[in-house]
Amino acid sequence: MTELVAALGVPHTPMLWRLLEGDVPPDLREVAVGFERARALLSEAEPDVIVMVASDHFHEFNHANMATFSIGKADHIDGTHRNEERSFGLPTVEMPGHPGLAEAIIGRENLAGGFDFSFSNNPVLDHAYVVPLLFLRPEMDIPVVPIHTNTNAPPIPTAQRFVELGRHIRKALDQHDEGLRVAVIASGHLAYDLGGPNLFLGRSTDPGFDAMATGWIRRGELDEAEMVCTFTRLTEAGNLTFQFLNFLTLAAIAGRPADHAEGIACRFGHEPFYFWGPS
């Protein structure tokens, strides 16, 4: 039986990679501490594989060809696209994959019941994956199973569907007989309005949503989250707030209230850090 040894939710704001090097600005010091804590928890968990839930930013997928849920099942995975090197100073990376666990989640001869995943045998990960790994496991030595979710191009799956995705992943992990130690990492945002007037004003676009959302994770109230996180409510909070839905998948995988949940205030709004230990 596969064991879930840690579940971690972190931000992937690409500017953080440069900003947290050297002398960390005062408003980002607690964010740096959040990443340090997540890195320590991941190291202590000693996973054999990392399953990652995140959203591609129109690199692998676009409005003309958008997968709802897609899994990378390659032996070898590359990360960072050229524009992210230029714009954010992110390094190119490479890491092992784990096709066996990927196939356990997708299905082998037939797709797993309840989810018709697409898949890639040659995924190239963007900053939604690379930034968390640079902070949490810069060695890039643990095999990764990347799970892309569409949170960018309507029609977007409902909050209920993201919860169902998490329960499907957890069931697949519980039924997998390889005896792996698995950590799950999800990345995303709280209220965030890319390109909007409040983006760099040092405050959240919707503090009320941020407080509600972190409360749901802290208390394990996924039913409440499903009801509130409609397309209209998420859009009101900001055009990238849909990436919060990845944390609903993470919470459903963990299957209980978070051991730690907070949104750390900084120049980017509130940066989410959600942690669960073994379960």
C-alpha positions as CSV (number, residue, x, y, z in Angstrom):
1,M,0.0,0.0,0.0
2,T,1.2,3.5,-0.8
3,E,1.6,5.8,2.1
4,L,0.8,9.6,2.1
5,V,3.6,11.1,4.1
6,A,3.0,14.8,3.5
7,A,0.7,17.2,1.7
8,L,2.0,20.8,1.1
9,G,0.3,23.8,-0.4
10,V,2.5,26.7,-1.4
11,P,2.5,29.7,-3.7
12,H,4.4,29.8,-7.0
13,T,4.7,33.5,-7.6
14,P,7.6,33.6,-10.1
15,M,9.1,36.8,-8.8
16,L,9.8,35.2,-5.5
17,W,12.8,33.3,-6.8
18,R,14.9,36.5,-7.2
19,L,13.4,38.4,-4.3
20,L,14.1,35.7,-1.7
21,E,17.8,35.4,-2.6
22,G,20.3,37.3,-0.5
23,D,18.8,40.1,1.7
24,V,15.1,39.3,1.8
25,P,12.9,42.4,1.9
26,P,11.1,42.8,5.2
27,D,7.6,42.2,3.8
28,L,8.8,38.8,2.3
29,R,10.6,37.4,5.4
30,E,7.6,35.5,6.6
31,V,7.1,34.1,3.1
32,A,10.7,32.9,3.1
33,V,10.1,31.2,6.5
34,G,7.0,29.5,5.0
35,F,9.1,28.0,2.3
36,E,11.8,27.0,4.7
37,R,9.2,25.2,6.9
38,A,7.7,23.5,3.9
39,R,11.2,22.3,2.7
40,A,12.0,20.9,6.2
41,L,8.6,19.1,6.3
42,L,9.2,17.5,2.9
43,S,12.8,16.5,3.8
44,E,11.5,14.9,7.1
45,A,8.8,13.0,5.2
46,E,11.4,11.3,3.0
47,P,9.1,10.6,0.0
48,D,9.9,8.2,-2.8
49,V,7.7,10.2,-5.2
50,I,6.1,13.7,-5.3
51,V,2.7,14.1,-6.9
52,M,2.2,17.8,-7.9
53,V,-1.1,19.5,-8.7
54,A,-0.7,22.9,-10.5
55,S,-1.9,24.9,-13.4
56,D,0.1,25.4,-16.6
57,H,0.3,29.1,-17.7
58,F,-0.4,28.7,-21.4
59,H,2.9,27.0,-22.1
60,E,1.9,23.3,-22.6
61,F,-1.8,24.2,-23.2
62,N,-3.6,27.2,-24.7
63,H,-7.0,28.5,-25.6
64,A,-6.9,26.4,-28.8
65,N,-5.9,23.2,-27.1
66,M,-6.8,23.0,-23.4
67,A,-6.8,19.8,-21.4
68,T,-9.1,19.9,-18.3
69,F,-6.9,17.5,-16.3
70,S,-3.6,16.1,-17.7
71,I,-0.9,13.9,-16.2
72,G,2.8,13.7,-17.1
73,K,3.9,10.1,-17.2
74,A,7.5,10.4,-18.5
75,D,10.6,8.8,-17.1
76,H,12.4,12.2,-17.5
77,I,10.8,15.6,-17.0
78,D,12.2,19.1,-18.0
79,G,11.2,22.4,-16.5
80,T,11.2,26.1,-17.2
81,H,10.2,27.7,-20.5
82,R,12.4,30.3,-22.3
83,N,10.2,33.3,-21.4
84,E,10.4,32.4,-17.7
85,E,14.2,32.4,-17.9
86,R,14.1,35.8,-19.4
87,S,11.4,37.4,-17.3
88,F,12.0,35.8,-13.9
89,G,15.5,34.5,-13.9
90,L,14.4,30.9,-13.3
91,P,16.9,28.2,-14.1
92,T,16.1,25.3,-16.4
93,V,15.7,22.1,-14.4
94,E,15.3,18.4,-15.0
95,M,14.0,15.7,-12.7
96,P,13.0,12.0,-12.9
97,G,9.3,11.1,-13.4
98,H,7.4,8.0,-12.2
99,P,5.3,6.5,-15.0
100,G,4.1,3.7,-12.8
101,L,2.4,5.9,-10.3
102,A,1.1,8.2,-13.1
103,E,-0.5,5.2,-14.8
104,A,-2.1,4.1,-11.5
105,I,-3.8,7.5,-11.3
106,I,-4.8,7.6,-15.0
107,G,-5.5,3.9,-15.6
108,R,-3.6,1.5,-17.7
109,E,-5.6,-0.5,-20.2
110,N,-8.7,1.7,-19.5
111,L,-9.1,5.1,-18.0
112,A,-9.7,5.1,-14.3
113,G,-13.4,5.4,-13.3
114,G,-14.7,8.9,-12.9
115,F,-11.9,10.8,-14.6
116,D,-11.0,10.9,-18.3
117,F,-7.4,12.3,-18.0
118,S,-5.3,13.3,-20.9
119,F,-1.6,12.6,-20.6
120,S,1.8,13.6,-21.8
121,N,4.9,11.5,-22.3
122,N,7.0,14.6,-22.7
123,P,5.9,17.2,-20.3
124,V,7.8,20.5,-19.8
125,L,6.9,22.1,-16.5
126,D,6.4,25.9,-16.0
127,H,6.9,28.0,-12.9
128,A,3.8,26.6,-11.2
129,Y,5.9,23.5,-10.6
130,V,9.5,24.8,-10.9
131,V,9.2,27.6,-8.3
132,P,7.9,25.3,-5.5
133,L,10.5,22.6,-6.3
134,L,13.3,25.2,-6.3
135,F,12.4,26.2,-2.8
136,L,11.3,22.8,-1.4
137,R,13.6,20.3,-3.2
138,P,16.3,22.1,-5.3
139,E,18.2,18.9,-5.7
140,M,15.4,17.8,-8.1
141,D,16.2,14.2,-7.2
142,I,12.8,12.8,-6.3
143,P,10.6,11.5,-9.1
144,V,7.6,13.8,-9.9
145,V,4.1,13.0,-11.2
146,P,2.8,16.4,-12.5
147,I,-1.0,16.8,-12.7
148,H,-2.1,19.9,-14.8
149,T,-5.4,21.5,-14.0
150,N,-7.2,24.0,-16.1
151,T,-7.8,27.1,-14.0
152,N,-7.1,29.6,-16.8
153,A,-9.4,29.1,-19.8
154,P,-13.2,28.8,-19.4
155,P,-15.0,26.5,-19.2
156,I,-13.2,25.8,-15.9
157,P,-14.1,22.7,-13.8
158,T,-16.3,23.4,-10.8
159,A,-14.9,23.5,-7.3
160,Q,-16.8,20.2,-6.7
161,R,-14.8,18.6,-9.6
162,F,-11.5,19.7,-8.0
163,V,-12.6,18.0,-4.8
164,E,-13.6,14.9,-6.7
165,L,-10.2,14.9,-8.4
166,G,-8.5,14.9,-5.0
167,R,-10.6,12.0,-3.8
168,H,-9.8,10.1,-6.9
169,I,-6.1,10.7,-6.5
170,R,-6.2,9.6,-2.9
171,K,-8.1,6.4,-3.8
172,A,-5.6,5.6,-6.5
173,L,-2.7,6.1,-4.0
174,D,-4.4,3.9,-1.4
175,Q,-5.0,1.1,-3.9
176,H,-1.5,1.3,-5.4
177,D,0.5,-1.7,-4.2
178,E,4.1,-0.6,-4.9
179,G,4.6,0.4,-1.2
180,L,5.7,4.0,-2.0
181,R,6.0,6.9,0.3
182,V,4.2,9.8,-1.5
183,A,4.2,13.5,-0.8
184,V,1.7,15.7,-2.6
185,I,2.4,19.4,-3.4
186,A,-0.1,21.8,-4.8
187,S,0.6,25.3,-5.9
188,G,-1.7,28.3,-6.6
189,H,-2.9,31.6,-5.3
190,L,-5.5,33.1,-3.0
191,A,-7.1,36.3,-4.4
192,Y,-4.9,37.5,-7.3
193,D,-5.7,39.7,-10.2
194,L,-2.9,39.5,-12.8
195,G,-2.6,42.7,-14.7
196,G,-5.3,44.4,-12.5
197,P,-4.9,47.7,-10.8
198,N,-4.2,46.3,-7.3
199,L,-1.5,43.8,-8.4
200,F,1.5,45.6,-7.0
201,L,-0.1,47.9,-4.4
202,G,1.0,45.6,-1.6
203,R,-2.5,44.3,-0.7
204,S,-4.9,41.5,-1.5
205,T,-7.5,42.2,-4.2
206,D,-10.0,40.5,-1.8
207,P,-8.9,40.0,1.8
208,G,-12.4,38.6,2.7
209,F,-12.0,35.8,0.2
210,D,-8.5,35.0,1.5
211,A,-9.7,34.7,5.1
212,M,-12.6,32.5,4.1
213,A,-10.5,30.3,1.9
214,T,-7.7,29.7,4.4
215,G,-10.4,29.0,7.0
216,W,-11.9,26.3,4.8
217,I,-8.5,24.6,4.5
218,R,-7.8,25.0,8.3
219,R,-11.2,23.4,9.2
220,G,-11.5,21.0,6.3
221,E,-14.8,22.5,5.2
222,L,-14.8,21.5,1.6
223,D,-18.6,21.4,1.2
224,E,-18.6,25.1,2.1
225,A,-15.8,25.8,-0.3
226,E,-17.7,24.1,-3.1
227,M,-20.7,26.3,-2.5
228,V,-18.9,29.6,-2.4
229,C,-16.3,29.1,-5.1
230,T,-18.5,29.7,-8.1
231,F,-17.1,31.2,-11.3
232,T,-18.6,34.6,-10.4
233,R,-17.2,34.7,-6.9
234,L,-13.7,33.6,-8.0
235,T,-13.7,36.1,-10.8
236,E,-14.7,38.9,-8.4
237,A,-11.7,38.0,-6.3
238,G,-9.3,38.2,-9.2
239,N,-8.6,36.5,-12.5
240,L,-6.1,34.1,-11.1
241,T,-8.0,33.3,-8.0
242,F,-9.2,30.1,-9.8
243,Q,-5.8,28.6,-8.9
244,F,-7.0,28.3,-5.3
245,L,-9.0,25.4,-6.6
246,N,-5.8,23.3,-6.7
247,F,-5.7,23.6,-2.9
248,L,-9.2,22.0,-2.7
249,T,-7.8,19.0,-4.6
250,L,-4.9,18.9,-2.1
251,A,-7.2,19.1,0.9
252,A,-9.4,16.3,-0.5
253,I,-6.3,14.1,-0.9
254,A,-5.3,14.8,2.7
255,G,-8.8,14.0,3.8
256,R,-8.8,16.1,7.0
257,P,-8.3,19.7,8.3
258,A,-4.8,21.1,7.7
259,D,-2.2,20.9,10.5
260,H,-1.2,24.4,9.5
261,A,-3.0,27.0,7.2
262,E,-2.2,30.6,6.7
263,G,-2.1,33.3,4.1
264,I,1.0,35.4,4.6
265,A,0.6,39.1,3.8
266,C,3.2,40.6,1.5
267,R,3.5,42.8,-1.6
268,F,1.7,40.1,-3.7
269,G,-1.4,40.0,-1.4
270,H,-1.6,36.9,0.7
271,E,0.7,33.9,-0.1
272,P,-0.8,30.5,0.9
273,F,1.0,27.9,3.0
274,Y,-1.0,24.8,3.9
275,F,0.6,21.8,5.5
276,W,-0.5,18.2,6.5
277,G,1.7,15.6,8.1
278,P,1.3,11.8,7.5
279,S,-2.2,10.3,7.3
